[in-house]
Amino acid sequence: MSRSVVVIGGGLAGLVAARHLADGGADVTLYDANETVGGRVTTQTEGGYTLDRGFQVLFTAYPAVQRELDLAGLDLRRFSPGATIARPGSRSVLADPLGDPGAALASLRTDEVTTTDKLRTLALRQDLGTRSYDELLRRPDTSIREWLTEWGFSEQYINNFIAPFYGGITLDRSLSTSKRVFEYTFKALSDGDSAVPADGMGAIARQLAAAAADAGATIQTDEAVTELKQKRRHAVVVTDSDRRAVDAVVVATGARPAARLTGCDSIPTEGVGCVTQHYRLPDADALDTGKRLLLNAGDSAPNTVVPMSTVAPEYAPDDAVLLNATFLGDDALETDSKQLAAKTRETLSAWYPERSFEGLEPLRTDRIPFAQFAQPPGVHESLPDVRDGGRRTYLAGEYTEWSSIQGAMESGRKAARAVLEDQ
């Protein structure tokens, strides 16, 4: 008789767990409270525009991405390596000359960072290239800023490039985040690409859901789990319309709901937030970024501006450009949408004084109070194990690994393996 397992939550972790459980012979039902699966990785189409929830990209070199996804099936649109560093009246390219040889000359010419910093970046790339991804999460820890200072990078480089670039990855422009996150993502960017599917980031969740269903899992959306009870011989799952006893439960919700359902106090519940605003720029030529994001080296708001339809033309109609801008911190979450749009117009006008941005029109504003869990140095030693949910309850969420698509997918695989080993 096959084991009965309920997966609570249809984000990336839950979908991966459901597929591996079904592949292992379990009778799997996944419940998600929303109308569609994906958790934070979702996409909406509005008026011909493809709008991801916030600014998200897929790092193709992540080990879990390589293992769990059919990348060819996602029809990826790739960013150019590096970034454009922008400040009033000035834009300059800084790219990896090994990843983008065509941008090598422009990168050498930029005075936003020193030549010594450029050489140290190549040395860092070489050093991390010799290490495994697993090793990077076990190394001694400190903050990103302290670690880069120890490496000898200048304040100019740290403030002009690393702070806005990794502000976009960690949502922490102060660079007080664990340097393990820096090392892992730096290696992934060196080993592969950053990209978005032609149909939006939500295509990732749809592909994972299809794989889980093909393996035999049942996926029920618009069905919230309201209570989870731990029994000696089984667990009881209560939903909006049902109550059932099962052999095991995988809790794959966000961190705060998971802590509430399981009572596990080692789940990190302090979140880091951001706001991403999506814009239509009508009848306009694309920004001259070469498919690179724009980093704000002159101010912290917005942290980045991204030419989404330049990278993925499918994201916008032919007669317009789709941009987004991301603002960091609690102040941004409380700022009026019109004020955010005005700030983006002001910033772009300063970066491109030869152009007008009066026609920049906000399409949607995504306010995400808990975009990641906080990741200060040393946080990873305190994270829960997948078996810490209770007697017959397992945890699948990035909060068992680290805050990323990699962490979510890896946790789903590990949770499924633990269920199959224990039951």
FIPAVO-587574 format. One record per residue (C-alpha): residue number from 1; x, y, z. Coordinates in pm, 1 decimal, m for minus. Example, Ala and Ser with C-alpha at 12.3 -4.5 7.8 and 13.67 -1.06 7.14 Angstrom:
<atoms>
ATOM / 1 / 1230.0 / m450.0 / 780.0
ATOM / 2 / 1367.0 / m106.0 / 714.0
</atoms>
This chain:
<atoms>
ATOM / 1 / 0.0 / 0.0 / 0.0
ATOM / 2 / 142.9 / 336.5 / m101.8
ATOM / 3 / 209.9 / 605.1 / 154.4
ATOM / 4 / m38.5 / 893.5 / 162.8
ATOM / 5 / 130.5 / 1235.5 / 170.7
ATOM / 6 / m10.8 / 1587.3 / 166.4
ATOM / 7 / 204.8 / 1875.4 / 47.8
ATOM / 8 / 88.1 / 2212.1 / 178.7
ATOM / 9 / 188.5 / 2491.8 / m58.2
ATOM / 10 / 244.1 / 2501.3 / m432.2
ATOM / 11 / 554.4 / 2717.0 / m452.1
ATOM / 12 / 873.2 / 2582.8 / m606.8
ATOM / 13 / 962.5 / 2378.6 / m297.2
ATOM / 14 / 621.4 / 2214.5 / m275.9
ATOM / 15 / 605.2 / 2134.6 / m646.7
ATOM / 16 / 950.4 / 1974.2 / m646.0
ATOM / 17 / 862.6 / 1775.8 / m332.3
ATOM / 18 / 537.2 / 1655.4 / m487.2
ATOM / 19 / 710.3 / 1527.0 / m800.1
ATOM / 20 / 982.8 / 1341.6 / m611.3
ATOM / 21 / 728.9 / 1190.4 / m372.9
ATOM / 22 / 509.4 / 1072.8 / m657.9
ATOM / 23 / 812.4 / 936.2 / m840.5
ATOM / 24 / 892.4 / 744.4 / m520.6
ATOM / 25 / 552.3 / 574.0 / m519.9
ATOM / 26 / 366.1 / 794.0 / m270.8
ATOM / 27 / m0.5 / 890.2 / m308.5
ATOM / 28 / 45.0 / 1269.0 / m314.7
ATOM / 29 / m203.2 / 1553.4 / m290.3
ATOM / 30 / m78.5 / 1912.0 / m300.9
ATOM / 31 / m298.0 / 2192.0 / m166.5
ATOM / 32 / m241.7 / 2557.3 / m249.3
ATOM / 33 / m456.3 / 2842.7 / m121.6
ATOM / 34 / m411.2 / 3048.3 / m438.3
ATOM / 35 / m578.7 / 3009.3 / m775.6
ATOM / 36 / m247.0 / 2923.0 / m939.9
ATOM / 37 / 69.8 / 2753.9 / m819.5
ATOM / 38 / 407.6 / 2924.8 / m797.3
ATOM / 39 / 410.2 / 3103.8 / m462.0
ATOM / 40 / 626.1 / 3412.0 / m513.9
ATOM / 41 / 729.8 / 3296.5 / m862.3
ATOM / 42 / 423.9 / 3402.0 / m1061.6
ATOM / 43 / 345.9 / 3601.5 / m1373.9
ATOM / 44 / 41.4 / 3792.2 / m1494.3
ATOM / 45 / m36.4 / 3911.1 / m1846.0
ATOM / 46 / m205.6 / 4249.8 / m1863.2
ATOM / 47 / m280.2 / 4436.5 / m2185.0
ATOM / 48 / m11.7 / 4255.2 / m2379.2
ATOM / 49 / 253.2 / 4298.0 / m2107.1
ATOM / 50 / 413.4 / 4009.2 / m1916.8
ATOM / 51 / 455.6 / 4113.9 / m1555.7
ATOM / 52 / 644.9 / 3894.3 / m1311.6
ATOM / 53 / 575.6 / 3938.4 / m942.5
ATOM / 54 / 863.5 / 4167.8 / m854.4
ATOM / 55 / 1193.1 / 4151.8 / m1039.6
ATOM / 56 / 1308.7 / 3791.9 / m1057.6
ATOM / 57 / 1560.6 / 3607.4 / m1271.2
ATOM / 58 / 1668.2 / 3246.2 / m1305.6
ATOM / 59 / 2035.0 / 3160.6 / m1252.6
ATOM / 60 / 2080.8 / 2872.4 / m1493.8
ATOM / 61 / 2391.4 / 2730.9 / m1321.9
ATOM / 62 / 2217.3 / 2660.8 / m991.0
ATOM / 63 / 2253.6 / 2284.7 / m928.8
ATOM / 64 / 1884.2 / 2240.5 / m845.7
ATOM / 65 / 1784.6 / 2433.1 / m1158.7
ATOM / 66 / 2000.9 / 2202.8 / m1368.5
ATOM / 67 / 1845.6 / 1898.8 / m1201.3
ATOM / 68 / 1477.8 / 1992.3 / m1176.4
ATOM / 69 / 1403.4 / 2201.4 / m1486.0
ATOM / 70 / 1396.7 / 2146.6 / m1859.4
ATOM / 71 / 1573.4 / 2471.2 / m1948.2
ATOM / 72 / 1523.2 / 2426.0 / m2322.1
ATOM / 73 / 1150.1 / 2392.7 / m2260.9
ATOM / 74 / 1142.7 / 2729.8 / m2084.6
ATOM / 75 / 1261.1 / 2913.1 / m2399.3
ATOM / 76 / 1492.1 / 3137.8 / m2198.8
ATOM / 77 / 1582.1 / 3499.2 / m2276.3
ATOM / 78 / 1923.9 / 3581.5 / m2134.8
ATOM / 79 / 2064.8 / 3898.1 / m1980.3
ATOM / 80 / 2404.7 / 4017.2 / m2093.4
ATOM / 81 / 2668.0 / 3958.1 / m1822.4
ATOM / 82 / 2753.0 / 4248.0 / m1594.1
ATOM / 83 / 2562.3 / 4572.4 / m1561.0
ATOM / 84 / 2544.6 / 4935.5 / m1663.1
ATOM / 85 / 2652.7 / 5162.4 / m1378.6
ATOM / 86 / 2447.2 / 5481.1 / m1393.1
ATOM / 87 / 2460.5 / 5818.1 / m1221.1
ATOM / 88 / 2344.6 / 6165.6 / m1332.0
ATOM / 89 / 2490.3 / 6232.8 / m1675.9
ATOM / 90 / 2695.6 / 5913.3 / m1683.0
ATOM / 91 / 2647.3 / 5548.8 / m1786.1
ATOM / 92 / 2926.4 / 5292.3 / m1810.0
ATOM / 93 / 2942.0 / 4917.3 / m1866.3
ATOM / 94 / 3108.1 / 4677.4 / m1625.5
ATOM / 95 / 3099.6 / 4319.4 / m1751.9
ATOM / 96 / 3283.6 / 3992.8 / m1708.6
ATOM / 97 / 3532.1 / 3989.5 / m1999.6
ATOM / 98 / 3533.2 / 3608.8 / m1991.9
ATOM / 99 / 3154.7 / 3589.2 / m2010.6
ATOM / 100 / 3112.5 / 3877.2 / m2256.2
ATOM / 101 / 3432.5 / 3940.4 / m2453.5
ATOM / 102 / 3255.8 / 4201.0 / m2667.0
ATOM / 103 / 3217.9 / 4425.5 / m2362.6
ATOM / 104 / 3579.4 / 4391.2 / m2248.9
ATOM / 105 / 3695.7 / 4723.0 / m2394.0
ATOM / 106 / 3403.4 / 4917.9 / m2250.4
ATOM / 107 / 3463.5 / 4758.0 / m1911.0
ATOM / 108 / 3832.4 / 4847.1 / m1919.2
ATOM / 109 / 3748.0 / 5208.5 / m1995.8
ATOM / 110 / 3503.9 / 5261.7 / m1709.8
ATOM / 111 / 3638.7 / 5469.9 / m1423.9
ATOM / 112 / 3360.3 / 5365.5 / m1184.0
ATOM / 113 / 3595.3 / 5099.2 / m1044.4
ATOM / 114 / 3973.0 / 5077.3 / m1035.6
ATOM / 115 / 4191.0 / 4855.0 / m1252.6
ATOM / 116 / 4305.6 / 4675.3 / m939.1
ATOM / 117 / 3943.3 / 4596.6 / m854.9
ATOM / 118 / 3888.8 / 4452.6 / m1202.2
ATOM / 119 / 4191.4 / 4226.6 / m1161.6
ATOM / 120 / 4076.8 / 4120.2 / m814.5
ATOM / 121 / 3735.6 / 4032.7 / m958.9
ATOM / 122 / 3900.3 / 3796.5 / m1206.7
ATOM / 123 / 4104.2 / 3642.7 / m923.6
ATOM / 124 / 3786.7 / 3597.3 / m718.6
ATOM / 125 / 3616.3 / 3433.6 / m1014.7
ATOM / 126 / 3906.5 / 3191.6 / m1047.3
ATOM / 127 / 3909.0 / 3113.2 / m674.5
ATOM / 128 / 3536.7 / 3038.6 / m654.8
ATOM / 129 / 3556.3 / 2836.6 / m974.1
ATOM / 130 / 3768.6 / 2579.6 / m791.1
ATOM / 131 / 3510.6 / 2528.2 / m515.0
ATOM / 132 / 3189.8 / 2323.9 / m508.0
ATOM / 133 / 2855.0 / 2488.4 / m441.3
ATOM / 134 / 2804.5 / 2279.1 / m128.6
ATOM / 135 / 3139.8 / 2390.9 / 7.8
ATOM / 136 / 3044.4 / 2757.4 / m25.6
ATOM / 137 / 2759.8 / 2720.1 / 224.4
ATOM / 138 / 2990.4 / 2559.1 / 483.5
ATOM / 139 / 3278.3 / 2807.5 / 480.5
ATOM / 140 / 3343.6 / 3052.1 / 768.4
ATOM / 141 / 3107.5 / 3345.3 / 746.7
ATOM / 142 / 3110.3 / 3723.7 / 769.3
ATOM / 143 / 2921.7 / 4004.3 / 595.9
ATOM / 144 / 2962.1 / 4069.0 / 224.2
ATOM / 145 / 3110.7 / 4414.0 / 291.0
ATOM / 146 / 3364.0 / 4288.1 / 544.7
ATOM / 147 / 3465.7 / 3996.9 / 323.3
ATOM / 148 / 3519.6 / 4215.2 / 14.6
ATOM / 149 / 3722.5 / 4458.0 / 224.1
ATOM / 150 / 3938.0 / 4167.7 / 343.3
ATOM / 151 / 3991.6 / 4073.0 / m20.3
ATOM / 152 / 4124.9 / 4423.5 / m79.7
ATOM / 153 / 3844.8 / 4566.2 / m293.2
ATOM / 154 / 3816.3 / 4944.1 / m281.1
ATOM / 155 / 3524.8 / 5136.4 / m130.5
ATOM / 156 / 3468.8 / 5278.7 / m478.7
ATOM / 157 / 3408.8 / 4932.0 / m622.0
ATOM / 158 / 3198.7 / 4817.7 / m327.2
ATOM / 159 / 2975.0 / 5125.6 / m329.7
ATOM / 160 / 2944.8 / 5185.8 / m705.7
ATOM / 161 / 2896.3 / 4828.5 / m824.5
ATOM / 162 / 2856.4 / 4568.1 / m551.1
ATOM / 163 / 2611.5 / 4762.9 / m332.4
ATOM / 164 / 2347.7 / 4818.6 / m603.8
ATOM / 165 / 2411.2 / 4487.7 / m784.6
ATOM / 166 / 2393.1 / 4272.8 / m471.9
ATOM / 167 / 2131.1 / 4504.2 / m331.2
ATOM / 168 / 1917.5 / 4359.9 / m608.6
ATOM / 169 / 2007.1 / 4000.1 / m519.2
ATOM / 170 / 1998.0 / 4018.7 / m138.5
ATOM / 171 / 1767.1 / 4324.9 / m103.5
ATOM / 172 / 2035.0 / 4462.8 / 126.4
ATOM / 173 / 2233.0 / 4750.9 / m16.2
ATOM / 174 / 2428.0 / 4782.6 / 309.8
ATOM / 175 / 2592.6 / 4444.4 / 225.5
ATOM / 176 / 2542.0 / 4315.5 / 578.6
ATOM / 177 / 2412.3 / 3985.7 / 436.8
ATOM / 178 / 2609.4 / 3660.1 / 472.9
ATOM / 179 / 2900.8 / 3643.6 / 232.3
ATOM / 180 / 2801.8 / 3283.4 / 158.4
ATOM / 181 / 2514.3 / 3422.7 / m47.7
ATOM / 182 / 2759.7 / 3640.7 / m238.5
ATOM / 183 / 2997.0 / 3352.1 / m308.1
ATOM / 184 / 2720.5 / 3116.0 / m420.0
ATOM / 185 / 2554.3 / 3364.2 / m655.4
ATOM / 186 / 2886.1 / 3502.5 / m786.5
ATOM / 187 / 2991.5 / 3148.6 / m880.0
ATOM / 188 / 2652.4 / 3081.6 / m1041.6
ATOM / 189 / 2678.7 / 3400.0 / m1248.2
ATOM / 190 / 3027.4 / 3297.8 / m1359.5
ATOM / 191 / 2919.8 / 2940.9 / m1443.2
ATOM / 192 / 2595.9 / 3022.4 / m1625.4
ATOM / 193 / 2346.3 / 3288.2 / m1726.4
ATOM / 194 / 2076.8 / 3496.5 / m1566.8
ATOM / 195 / 1759.5 / 3466.6 / m1770.4
ATOM / 196 / 1381.1 / 3479.5 / m1781.0
ATOM / 197 / 1147.6 / 3244.3 / m1970.1
ATOM / 198 / 984.8 / 3399.1 / m2275.6
ATOM / 199 / 644.7 / 3345.4 / m2107.6
ATOM / 200 / 755.4 / 3492.1 / m1775.3
ATOM / 201 / 891.7 / 3346.2 / m1452.8
ATOM / 202 / 558.9 / 3177.9 / m1386.5
ATOM / 203 / 650.5 / 2930.9 / m1661.0
ATOM / 204 / 893.0 / 2772.3 / m1413.5
ATOM / 205 / 613.7 / 2683.7 / m1172.9
ATOM / 206 / 389.2 / 2563.1 / m1454.4
ATOM / 207 / 662.5 / 2330.4 / m1577.5
ATOM / 208 / 721.7 / 2192.6 / m1227.4
ATOM / 209 / 346.3 / 2145.7 / m1173.7
ATOM / 210 / 314.7 / 1957.5 / m1503.1
ATOM / 211 / 605.3 / 1731.0 / m1404.4
ATOM / 212 / 445.6 / 1661.7 / m1064.8
ATOM / 213 / 109.8 / 1581.7 / m1226.5
ATOM / 214 / 275.7 / 1356.5 / m1483.6
ATOM / 215 / 441.3 / 1168.2 / m1196.0
ATOM / 216 / 98.2 / 1109.2 / m1042.4
ATOM / 217 / 54.6 / 1390.9 / m788.9
ATOM / 218 / m285.4 / 1554.6 / m749.4
ATOM / 219 / m270.3 / 1934.9 / m737.2
ATOM / 220 / m563.4 / 2119.5 / m582.7
ATOM / 221 / m552.7 / 2499.5 / m604.0
ATOM / 222 / m779.8 / 2748.5 / m429.7
ATOM / 223 / m785.7 / 2512.7 / m129.3
ATOM / 224 / m632.0 / 2648.0 / 191.1
ATOM / 225 / m509.2 / 2427.8 / 472.9
ATOM / 226 / m643.2 / 2577.3 / 794.1
ATOM / 227 / m509.3 / 2332.0 / 1050.5
ATOM / 228 / m248.9 / 2060.3 / 1088.3
ATOM / 229 / m265.2 / 1810.1 / 1373.9
ATOM / 230 / 13.1 / 1572.1 / 1472.0
ATOM / 231 / m93.0 / 1224.2 / 1581.4
ATOM / 232 / 114.6 / 924.0 / 1682.7
ATOM / 233 / 22.4 / 709.9 / 1382.3
ATOM / 234 / m84.0 / 975.8 / 1132.6
ATOM / 235 / m125.6 / 1347.0 / 1070.6
ATOM / 236 / m458.3 / 1522.1 / 1019.6
ATOM / 237 / m488.6 / 1792.8 / 756.0
ATOM / 238 / m790.7 / 2024.4 / 766.0
ATOM / 239 / m874.1 / 2231.4 / 457.8
ATOM / 240 / m1155.6 / 2469.2 / 369.2
ATOM / 241 / m1367.2 / 2175.5 / 250.7
ATOM / 242 / m1211.3 / 1854.5 / 380.4
ATOM / 243 / m1042.5 / 1676.3 / 668.8
ATOM / 244 / m813.9 / 1379.1 / 611.3
ATOM / 245 / m564.4 / 1158.4 / 791.3
ATOM / 246 / m239.3 / 1088.2 / 605.9
ATOM / 247 / 90.1 / 912.7 / 668.0
ATOM / 248 / 299.4 / 1228.0 / 627.9
ATOM / 249 / 274.8 / 1600.0 / 556.4
ATOM / 250 / 523.8 / 1825.3 / 382.8
ATOM / 251 / 475.1 / 2188.0 / 482.9
ATOM / 252 / 595.5 / 2395.2 / 187.9
ATOM / 253 / 432.1 / 2728.0 / 261.4
ATOM / 254 / 611.5 / 3054.3 / 325.3
ATOM / 255 / 813.7 / 3088.1 / 644.5
ATOM / 256 / 554.3 / 3252.8 / 865.1
ATOM / 257 / 263.9 / 3019.3 / 776.5
ATOM / 258 / 500.2 / 2721.8 / 817.6
ATOM / 259 / 597.4 / 2837.0 / 1166.0
ATOM / 260 / 231.0 / 2878.4 / 1255.8
ATOM / 261 / 127.7 / 2536.3 / 1123.0
ATOM / 262 / 415.6 / 2339.4 / 1273.6
ATOM / 263 / 518.3 / 2538.1 / 1580.6
ATOM / 264 / 882.4 / 2507.0 / 1469.5
ATOM / 265 / 1055.0 / 2805.9 / 1627.6
ATOM / 266 / 1376.1 / 2775.8 / 1425.2
ATOM / 267 / 1200.6 / 2879.5 / 1102.1
ATOM / 268 / 1323.1 / 3234.2 / 1030.2
ATOM / 269 / 1027.5 / 3474.5 / 1029.7
ATOM / 270 / 1208.1 / 3808.0 / 993.7
ATOM / 271 / 1159.0 / 3919.7 / 635.7
ATOM / 272 / 1330.6 / 4159.6 / 396.7
ATOM / 273 / 1099.5 / 4350.2 / 164.2
ATOM / 274 / 1102.3 / 4545.7 / m159.8
ATOM / 275 / 877.4 / 4716.3 / m411.6
ATOM / 276 / 898.5 / 4660.2 / m786.5
ATOM / 277 / 711.7 / 4893.2 / m1017.3
ATOM / 278 / 648.6 / 4800.5 / m1381.5
ATOM / 279 / 630.6 / 5072.3 / m1649.0
ATOM / 280 / 525.1 / 5121.7 / m2007.4
ATOM / 281 / 742.1 / 5357.8 / m2209.2
ATOM / 282 / 541.5 / 5418.3 / m2528.4
ATOM / 283 / 680.1 / 5472.9 / m2876.6
ATOM / 284 / 1034.4 / 5465.2 / m2745.2
ATOM / 285 / 1363.9 / 5314.8 / m2844.8
ATOM / 286 / 1511.2 / 5067.7 / m2599.5
ATOM / 287 / 1758.9 / 5196.8 / m2343.3
ATOM / 288 / 2119.2 / 5145.0 / m2453.3
ATOM / 289 / 2204.3 / 4884.9 / m2190.3
ATOM / 290 / 2288.9 / 4587.7 / m2411.5
ATOM / 291 / 2039.5 / 4367.9 / m2220.7
ATOM / 292 / 2196.0 / 4469.9 / m1889.2
ATOM / 293 / 2027.4 / 4604.8 / m1582.5
ATOM / 294 / 2100.8 / 4961.8 / m1477.4
ATOM / 295 / 2257.5 / 5004.0 / m1132.6
ATOM / 296 / 2195.1 / 5325.8 / m943.3
ATOM / 297 / 2541.1 / 5439.4 / m831.0
ATOM / 298 / 2426.9 / 5791.1 / m746.1
ATOM / 299 / 2134.2 / 5717.8 / m513.7
ATOM / 300 / 1960.2 / 5424.3 / m349.7
ATOM / 301 / 1614.1 / 5478.3 / m499.9
ATOM / 302 / 1541.0 / 5307.5 / m722.2
ATOM / 303 / 1815.2 / 5052.4 / m667.0
ATOM / 304 / 1791.9 / 4914.8 / m1020.7
ATOM / 305 / 1607.6 / 4977.9 / m1344.6
ATOM / 306 / 1568.5 / 4680.1 / m1577.3
ATOM / 307 / 1482.0 / 4688.8 / m1950.8
ATOM / 308 / 1266.8 / 4375.3 / m1944.9
ATOM / 309 / 1139.5 / 4389.4 / m2304.3
ATOM / 310 / 1492.0 / 4446.4 / m2434.5
ATOM / 311 / 1596.0 / 4119.1 / m2272.2
ATOM / 312 / 1268.5 / 3941.5 / m2354.9
ATOM / 313 / 1080.1 / 4112.8 / m2641.7
ATOM / 314 / 777.6 / 3890.7 / m2567.3
ATOM / 315 / 722.4 / 4086.4 / m2245.1
ATOM / 316 / 577.1 / 4390.8 / m2426.7
ATOM / 317 / 389.1 / 4487.0 / m2744.9
ATOM / 318 / 595.0 / 4604.0 / m3040.8
ATOM / 319 / 506.3 / 4971.1 / m2992.9
ATOM / 320 / 635.4 / 5006.2 / m2635.9
ATOM / 321 / 919.0 / 4927.2 / m2396.8
ATOM / 322 / 861.5 / 4749.4 / m2063.1
ATOM / 323 / 1085.1 / 4860.0 / m1775.6
ATOM / 324 / 1077.9 / 4786.2 / m1406.8
ATOM / 325 / 1239.3 / 4956.6 / m1110.9
ATOM / 326 / 1302.2 / 4805.6 / m768.4
ATOM / 327 / 1304.8 / 5001.1 / m442.7
ATOM / 328 / 1445.0 / 4850.9 / m123.6
ATOM / 329 / 1344.6 / 4874.8 / 240.7
ATOM / 330 / 1048.4 / 4952.6 / 461.4
ATOM / 331 / 1025.2 / 5315.1 / 345.8
ATOM / 332 / 959.8 / 5201.8 / m10.3
ATOM / 333 / 683.4 / 4967.8 / 105.4
ATOM / 334 / 504.2 / 5266.1 / 256.5
ATOM / 335 / 564.9 / 5511.4 / m29.7
ATOM / 336 / 277.0 / 5604.3 / m259.8
ATOM / 337 / 291.7 / 5449.1 / m606.9
ATOM / 338 / 277.9 / 5788.9 / m776.8
ATOM / 339 / 578.9 / 5903.6 / m576.3
ATOM / 340 / 772.0 / 5592.9 / m675.0
ATOM / 341 / 694.6 / 5652.1 / m1042.9
ATOM / 342 / 798.1 / 6016.8 / m1013.3
ATOM / 343 / 1127.7 / 5910.0 / m859.2
ATOM / 344 / 1192.6 / 5668.6 / m1145.6
ATOM / 345 / 1118.0 / 5940.5 / m1405.5
ATOM / 346 / 1351.0 / 6179.3 / m1223.6
ATOM / 347 / 1627.4 / 5918.8 / m1205.3
ATOM / 348 / 1601.3 / 5812.6 / m1570.3
ATOM / 349 / 1596.7 / 6177.5 / m1680.8
ATOM / 350 / 1919.7 / 6234.7 / m1487.5
ATOM / 351 / 2081.4 / 5926.0 / m1640.5
ATOM / 352 / 1957.9 / 6010.9 / m1991.6
ATOM / 353 / 1944.6 / 6392.7 / m2008.2
ATOM / 354 / 1903.9 / 6372.0 / m2385.5
ATOM / 355 / 1571.1 / 6185.7 / m2355.0
ATOM / 356 / 1226.9 / 6253.9 / m2215.9
ATOM / 357 / 1052.3 / 6017.4 / m1978.0
ATOM / 358 / 730.3 / 6212.9 / m1931.7
ATOM / 359 / 542.2 / 5928.2 / m2099.8
ATOM / 360 / 662.6 / 5668.3 / m1847.9
ATOM / 361 / 339.8 / 5505.6 / m1732.1
ATOM / 362 / 312.7 / 5273.2 / m1429.2
ATOM / 363 / 138.3 / 4945.7 / m1510.4
ATOM / 364 / 153.9 / 4769.9 / m1173.4
ATOM / 365 / 322.2 / 4804.2 / m836.8
ATOM / 366 / 428.4 / 4488.5 / m651.3
ATOM / 367 / 477.2 / 4541.8 / m277.7
ATOM / 368 / 646.9 / 4237.2 / m129.0
ATOM / 369 / 703.3 / 4274.9 / 247.2
ATOM / 370 / 858.4 / 3925.8 / 279.4
ATOM / 371 / 1057.5 / 3877.7 / m39.6
ATOM / 372 / 1336.0 / 3690.3 / 142.3
ATOM / 373 / 1411.0 / 3590.0 / 497.4
ATOM / 374 / 1688.7 / 3793.8 / 657.9
ATOM / 375 / 2031.4 / 3632.9 / 606.4
ATOM / 376 / 2290.0 / 3786.8 / 838.6
ATOM / 377 / 2629.3 / 3614.4 / 877.9
ATOM / 378 / 2597.3 / 3277.2 / 1047.7
ATOM / 379 / 2223.6 / 3240.4 / 984.4
ATOM / 380 / 2256.4 / 2910.8 / 800.1
ATOM / 381 / 2368.5 / 2718.3 / 1109.9
ATOM / 382 / 2041.0 / 2811.1 / 1281.4
ATOM / 383 / 1803.5 / 2706.8 / 1003.5
ATOM / 384 / 1574.6 / 2407.3 / 1060.1
ATOM / 385 / 1624.9 / 2065.4 / 907.5
ATOM / 386 / 1357.3 / 1921.7 / 680.4
ATOM / 387 / 1267.1 / 1678.6 / 961.7
ATOM / 388 / 1204.0 / 1952.5 / 1219.8
ATOM / 389 / 832.2 / 1993.7 / 1142.1
ATOM / 390 / 712.1 / 1733.6 / 1389.2
ATOM / 391 / 648.8 / 1359.8 / 1424.3
ATOM / 392 / 505.8 / 1305.8 / 1073.6
ATOM / 393 / 556.6 / 1652.3 / 933.8
ATOM / 394 / 844.5 / 1770.3 / 716.9
ATOM / 395 / 958.1 / 2114.3 / 606.5
ATOM / 396 / 1017.7 / 2216.6 / 244.1
ATOM / 397 / 1109.2 / 2579.3 / 196.9
ATOM / 398 / 1408.3 / 2794.2 / 121.6
ATOM / 399 / 1429.0 / 2858.5 / 497.8
ATOM / 400 / 1587.8 / 2512.9 / 536.6
ATOM / 401 / 1866.2 / 2608.5 / 291.4
ATOM / 402 / 1907.2 / 2975.0 / 192.3
ATOM / 403 / 1677.7 / 3233.6 / 38.2
ATOM / 404 / 1677.2 / 3164.5 / m336.1
ATOM / 405 / 1523.2 / 2957.3 / m613.1
ATOM / 406 / 1809.7 / 2714.7 / m553.7
ATOM / 407 / 1725.0 / 2689.7 / m184.7
ATOM / 408 / 1354.6 / 2632.6 / m249.8
ATOM / 409 / 1404.3 / 2357.6 / m506.5
ATOM / 410 / 1677.2 / 2183.7 / m309.0
ATOM / 411 / 1463.0 / 2182.0 / 4.8
ATOM / 412 / 1174.0 / 2022.8 / m184.5
ATOM / 413 / 1396.4 / 1738.7 / m303.4
ATOM / 414 / 1544.0 / 1682.0 / 43.8
ATOM / 415 / 1203.2 / 1683.9 / 213.0
ATOM / 416 / 1067.3 / 1425.4 / m29.1
ATOM / 417 / 1371.2 / 1205.2 / 21.1
ATOM / 418 / 1329.9 / 1224.5 / 399.2
ATOM / 419 / 963.2 / 1121.6 / 378.9
ATOM / 420 / 1042.8 / 826.4 / 154.7
ATOM / 421 / 1327.4 / 715.2 / 380.1
ATOM / 422 / 1131.2 / 744.8 / 706.4
ATOM / 423 / 787.2 / 610.1 / 621.9
</atoms>
